[in-house]
Amino acid sequence: QVQLVESGGGLVQPGGSLRLSCVAPGNIASINAMGWYRQAPGKQRELVAVLPTGMSANYADFVKGRFTISRDNAKNTVYLQMNSLKSDDTAVYCCNVNAGRFNLINYWGQGTQVTVSS
């Protein structure tokens, strides 16, 4: 079973920063995109940012100018640098990898908790 390994979550004060990391196994072929989603209590999961292979990143409006997604393709790793964090950013953040050429597959991490509170 393919498992994505996330790290970097935690407790941070409003205005602070965190950097999330997600490592995908090297046996995932034909990665189309790597991205981050989040789910707050009582809310649906929502896209935060996605970085398609060889293309520019897309961000949700609520994180534009604050969050930056990046990839290290040699390490099959995707990062999410989160700055100017707000209490509304509190959620479980999950890494996603979309792969495949004809049969698309979505792989998910277990999620990492981000709590923004004073």
C-alpha positions in Angstrom: 0.0 0.0 0.0 1.4 3.3 -1.0 1.7 5.8 1.9 2.6 9.4 1.8 4.5 10.6 4.9 3.7 14.1 6.2 5.5 16.2 8.8 5.8 19.7 10.0 2.4 20.4 11.7 2.0 21.8 15.1 0.8 24.7 17.3 1.7 28.2 16.2 0.6 31.7 17.2 -1.4 33.9 14.8 1.1 35.5 12.4 3.5 32.7 12.7 4.9 30.3 10.1 5.0 26.5 9.6 6.5 24.4 6.8 4.8 21.1 5.9 6.6 18.3 4.1 5.2 15.2 2.3 7.4 12.4 1.0 6.0 10.1 -1.6 7.4 6.6 -2.3 9.8 6.4 -5.2 7.7 3.7 -6.8 4.9 6.1 -7.8 5.2 6.6 -11.5 3.9 9.3 -13.7 3.1 11.9 -11.1 0.8 14.5 -12.6 0.5 16.7 -9.5 1.3 17.1 -5.9 -0.8 19.2 -3.6 -2.2 19.9 -0.2 -5.8 19.9 1.1 -7.2 20.7 4.5 -10.2 19.9 6.6 -11.3 21.9 9.6 -13.7 20.4 12.2 -17.3 20.4 10.8 -16.2 21.5 7.4 -15.6 19.7 4.1 -12.1 19.0 2.8 -10.9 21.9 0.6 -8.0 22.4 -1.8 -5.2 24.6 -0.4 -2.6 24.4 -3.2 -1.6 22.2 -6.1 1.5 22.0 -8.2 1.1 20.1 -11.4 4.3 18.6 -12.9 6.0 21.1 -15.1 3.3 23.8 -14.6 2.6 26.7 -12.3 1.0 26.3 -8.9 -2.6 27.0 -8.1 -3.7 28.3 -4.8 -7.0 28.7 -3.0 -8.0 32.4 -2.7 -7.8 32.2 1.1 -4.0 31.4 1.0 -2.8 33.5 -1.9 0.1 35.6 -0.8 0.6 33.7 2.4 1.3 30.1 1.4 3.8 28.7 -1.1 3.9 25.2 -2.5 7.1 23.7 -3.9 8.4 20.4 -5.0 11.7 18.5 -5.0 11.1 16.0 -7.8 14.4 14.2 -7.1 13.1 13.4 -3.6 9.4 13.0 -4.5 8.7 15.6 -1.9 6.2 18.4 -1.8 6.4 21.3 0.7 3.9 23.9 1.9 5.4 27.0 3.4 2.7 28.7 5.5 3.3 32.3 6.6 1.0 34.9 8.3 -1.1 32.1 9.7 -4.6 32.9 11.0 -6.8 31.0 13.4 -9.0 30.1 10.4 -6.1 28.1 9.0 -6.5 25.6 11.9 -7.2 22.2 10.2 -5.8 18.8 9.4 -3.6 19.2 6.3 -3.3 16.3 3.9 -0.9 15.7 1.1 -2.2 14.4 -2.2 -0.4 12.9 -5.2 -2.2 12.4 -8.4 -0.5 9.9 -10.7 -1.0 7.7 -13.7 -1.4 8.2 -17.5 -4.6 6.3 -18.4 -5.9 5.3 -15.0 -5.6 8.2 -12.6 -4.9 7.4 -9.0 -5.0 9.7 -6.0 -2.8 8.9 -3.1 -3.3 10.5 0.3 -1.3 11.1 3.4 -2.6 10.5 6.9 -2.8 14.2 7.7 -1.0 16.5 10.0 -2.7 18.9 12.5 -2.0 22.6 12.2 -3.4 24.6 15.1 -3.1 28.4 15.0 -3.9 29.8 18.5 -2.6 32.3 21.0 
